[in-house]
Amino acid sequence: MAGRPREFEVGAARDAAMQLFWTKGYEATSLSDLLSAMGLSKSSFYQTFESKHVLFEQCLVRYGELLINDMRGGMAAAPNALAFIHGALTGISKETRDPRGRRGCLMMNTAAEFAQSDPGIARCVTAGMDASRAVFTEAVAAAQVDGEIDAKANTEALADYLVTTVIGLKTQVKAGASSKQIRSIAELSVAALQRM
């Protein structure tokens, strides 16, 4: 006999939780907040997601997937690698107008909140950072082939520079920087990249 069908879509419920964690952080998000945002009963929540902690790890994985899909889509759509890098940095200025608020980066917010105290969470954050770094490494290598970035420069170090720049820009957004400030910093960062 088949079990009772779920009356909710797991992915949509998880995405609702991800948005809530991104806005409030892990500790500040209560079970009641989650049940309300996800439209679930307590029993459905535990039956499907086991715990708040397990759900949070799933949300971090999902956030990482969305981030990398967005980056890869941007790279595919850009006319060249340097244009992708430029767009990835200057595009952060749009986050100053996000109607959901200035939330920064869920991965970095999590790293700051947990500070390596939870090995499972740390693995999720590291995996997300590594995936982002891999996309930037590909972009830098392609820009080096195109002659836009010095071919002798350390590709991995430049990718790390870009990851760090993105983190800094998103943190500035969260701290209240204007769109103009973010765009100016991003433009300077791209110009510096070409001189390294």
N, C-alpha and C positions, 0 to 999 in steps of 0.2 A: 504494500500500500504506500503510495506516495505521501510524503509529508505535506503539511500545510504550506501553500506557496507563500513566499515572502511578499509582504505588501509594500515593500520599498525597494529601491534600486541601490545596491550596496555602494557602487561607485559614486553616485550622487550624494549619498549620505556621508561618505568619506570625504568628498570634496567640500561639503558644508563644514565638516569638522576641521579640515585643513584651513579654511578661511578664518574660522574662529580662533584656532591656535595661532595663526599668523597675526591676527589682530590683538589678541590678549596675552599670548604666551602660554606655556604649559601650566604652570602653577596657578595662574589667575583664572584659568578656564575650569569651571566646576562641572561635575557630571550633569547637574541640572541644566547648565548652559548648553552642553553637548546634546542632551536629549531634546531640548527645545529647538536647537538649530538643525538637528538631523531629522526631527519629526519621528523619534523612536520612543518606545516604552523602554523601561529599564531592562526588562527581560530580553527584548529583541536586541538591545545594545550588547548585553553580555553574551548572548547566544552567538551573535555575529562577530563581535570584535574582541571578546574576552575581557579586555580591560582598557582603561584610559591610556595606559602606557603603550600597550600593543597598538592601539589605534594611532597614537602619536607617531610611533615608528613608521606605520603604514603611510601616514600623512607626509612625513619627511621624504619617504621614497617617492611618493606621488609628486610632491613639489619638485624634487630633483628631476623626475621624468619630464614634467611640464617645462621646466627651465631649459633642459637640454634640447627638447623638441623645438622650443622657441628659438634657441641659439642656432640649431642646425637649419631650421627653416629660414632664419635670417641670413645665414651663410649661403644657402642655396639661391636665395633671391637677390643677393647683392651682386653688383657688376664685377667686383673683385674682392680679394681678401681684406685689403685695407679699408675699403668702403664698409665691409661687414664690421670690422673692429670699430671704426668711427661711429657707425650706427648703434652698435652695442653699448658704447659709452655715452654718446649724446642722447640716446633714447631714454636713458634713466631720468632725464629732466622731466619726462611726461609723468613720472610717478609723483611729482609735486602736486599734480592735479587729480590724483586718484580719488574718486568719491568715497572709497572705503577707508581713506585716511593714509597717513604717511607711515607705512608699516615696515619699511626697510626690507631686509632679506630674511626669510624664515630660517634658512640654514644658519646665518650669522646670529640672528636673535637667539636661536637655540644654543649655539656654541657659547654665547655670553651667559645665558641662563644656567646651563648645566656645567660649564667650565670643566669638561672632561670627567665629571663625577659619575657618569653613567656610560659604561662601555658600549651598550647597544646603541644608544643615541649618538655617541661619538663616532661609531662605525657608519651610521647613516649620514652624518655631517661630512665625514671624510670622503665617503663615496660620492656625495654630491659635489664636493669641491674638486675631487679628482676628475669627475666627468666634465665639469666646466673647464678645468685646466686643459683637458685633452682637446676640447673644441678650439680653445684659444691657441694651443700648440699647433694644430693643423692650420689655423688661419695665419699665424705668424710665419710658419714654414712656407705657405703659399705666397705671402707678401714678400718674403725673402727671394723666392724664385722670380717673382714679378719685378724685383728691383726696388720695391717701395721701402723695404727695411734692409739694413746692412746684412748681407749674407753671412758675414763672419760673426755676427752677434749670436749669443747663446739663446737658442730658440726656447728652451724650457724656462730659462730665467725670465725672458720677455713674457712668456705665457703666465708665469707667476706674478709678474708685475701687473698684467692686465686683470688677473683675478683679484689682486689686492686693490687695484684701482676701482673695480666694480664694487667691492665691499665698502671701500671708503666713500664712494659716491652714494651708495644706498644708505649708509649711515648718516651722511650729510642730509639726505632727503628726510630721514626720520627725525633728525635734529632741527629741521625747519629751514634749511637752505632754500633759496628761491630757484626757480627754473633757470633763470639767467646765470646764477652762480654755478649750478650743476653743469650747465652746457659749457661755460667758460673753463671750468676745471677739466671737463672731458676733452675739449679742444686742445688744451695745453698738454694733456696726457698723451694724446695721439701725436702731437708735434714732437714731444719728447721721445716717444717710441721710435720715431723715424730718425732721430739723431743718435740713438744708442748704438 
